[in-house]
Amino acid sequence: MSDKKHPPSPPQMSPYVFTILLLGFGLWCFWDGWLNTDPEMAEYALFNQVLSAVLIPWAIWDFFKVKKKYKKR
């Protein structure tokens, strides 16, 4: 009975998924807030500028935090 093979473990999600999502959304907000010239989007520019200023540094911080955590292992 000890020779039973264990089923393969399910695939693991990358620890950088959250970081990539933060960076992607932050870059999209950066483009939409700072580089977009569409006059219809002008009313949302300040929101996107602030959000990009929050999300991009958060993504960079999270990248180094995750890298440090997995380097310890």
PELIN-V423459 format. One record per residue. N is the residue number from 0. RES is the residue in one small letter. SS is DSSP state (@ for helix, = for strand, . for the rest). NEAR is the number of other C-alpha atoms within 10 Angstrom. Layout:
[[N;RES;SS;NEAR] [N;RES;SS;NEAR]]
This chain:
[[0;m;.;4] [1;s;.;4] [2;d;.;5] [3;k;.;6] [4;k;.;7] [5;h;.;6] [6;p;.;6] [7;p;.;6] [8;s;.;6] [9;p;.;6] [10;p;.;6] [11;q;.;6] [12;m;.;7] [13;s;.;8] [14;p;.;13] [15;y;.;14] [16;v;@;11] [17;f;@;13] [18;t;@;21] [19;i;@;15] [20;l;@;13] [21;l;@;21] [22;l;@;21] [23;g;@;16] [24;f;@;17] [25;g;@;24] [26;l;@;18] [27;w;@;14] [28;c;@;25] [29;f;@;21] [30;w;@;16] [31;d;@;21] [32;g;@;22] [33;w;@;14] [34;l;@;10] [35;n;.;13] [36;t;.;12] [37;d;.;8] [38;p;@;8] [39;e;@;8] [40;m;@;12] [41;a;@;15] [42;e;@;10] [43;y;@;12] [44;a;@;21] [45;l;@;14] [46;f;@;14] [47;n;@;22] [48;q;@;17] [49;v;@;14] [50;l;@;18] [51;s;@;25] [52;a;@;15] [53;v;@;13] [54;l;@;21] [55;i;@;20] [56;p;@;14] [57;w;@;15] [58;a;@;21] [59;i;@;14] [60;w;@;13] [61;d;@;18] [62;f;@;19] [63;f;@;12] [64;k;@;12] [65;v;@;14] [66;k;@;13] [67;k;@;11] [68;k;@;11] [69;y;@;10] [70;k;@;8] [71;k;@;7] [72;r;.;5]]
